[in-house]
Amino acid sequence: MSKMFDIVSKTWNPVTGCLHFCKYCWARKFAEERLKHTSKYRHGFSPRMHFFEFDKEFNKDCVFVCDMGDLFGDWVPDDWILRVLGHIKRFPESQFLFLTKNPKRYHEFLKHFPENAFLGATIETNKDDLYREYKISRAPLPSERYRYMRDLRWHNKFVSIEPILDFDLGVFIRWIRDIRPKFVYVGYDNYNFGLPEPPLEKTKKLIEELKKYTEVRVKTLRERKQR
């Protein structure tokens, strides 16, 4: 079961690897260290498709797709994405969760998603300047992710605010409200990456306000660590 989402019963990784190089990425560290001698990760965290994964079948599962990569990164070929979406269409009684830092590509494939797909984006903050200052990631900036998720015409959307970074309360609330997610995950960094985090009381206020608009699933909460 994925540690990221409590509703997930299985993970499935037909495509692995990522080129966002997020400062807090646990998956890259896992692939390059503990899994480096396995056939799947012998090339580290370079993007790869694993054809044997398409033998997997699902039965009333909640499946997190590609938790060891970003299926919708700009580097992923269209045919890889289409093959994944084609496979999940075989299992209408299961639910499939996708999470990306590049939701722009959701728009490109919208007609190919089955009804049982949940489309999510990681949006850790509303502060692009903070994101740049701390060199958090090479992914699209949070404001771009917000705009593409806001404009995405899909019934099952969600947002992951994890690991949460410092934010402007009013702006961030408006962003999430504009996206209209079915649910939101909120949590702090679990891996001691020294991120610019918000005070705990500020995060609690965010959660309180978001609960007026959507379901909030709370993960790790704690006082801000000193940097």
Phi, psi and omega in degrees: 000140179294139175283346185283319188229126186289343181274352185280132176255338179214153168246151181219125186236072176288337176232130180234166176096159184201149178242017176283334180052052178294138183302329186256018189289112176283329185293318178299314180299317180298314182293319186277346181245284186292329184256009189294341180264002178274156182297328184290329187238025179292342174259021179071223184255024175292141181299131180212151170256142182243101189294330180295339180293342181279004170275350183291143175236157184227145183222098179056041179261163167248108193251125173271115185269124175062055173284350177255041179167185175236103184299337185252018171299152183299339182280348185279124179298146180305319185292332175295314180297315181296325178294318178298314181293325177296323181291316184290340177295343179285351188231071185292345180270358175257164174247144184232122180258131175243140179224131184217161167253016179222062185294352174307322184285343172303320182297327181291333187243014189303321183288349182264350180283135173285165184299335185268019177264135174253124185254118184237160175223143171276122176226099189278341185195170171258357188267096177298321182297319177297319180300318179290315185303317183267004178049053185295321187193160171269004180291165173307147182296155181307322181296325177291318179299317178302313184297318181289327176287322177301318185272359182283120181270084181214142188283331182246095178239152173212164181230138173250114175258070184206125358283133183293138175246164181303150190209166171266116191305306183298317181294316183294320176301315181297318178305309184294320178298319180296326181290330180061055180283153174289327178203161181226136172258138178229129178194157178272165175301129179263358192238016173058050180271001177068044183277158177281088188268158175277158172299152183300318182296326178293319178295319178298323177294319176301312180300315180302317181288321181294329180296344176285343186241337187202174175280132179245126177253113187268132178250224184294122174238139178194170176294150179299132178281146178286136180262000000 
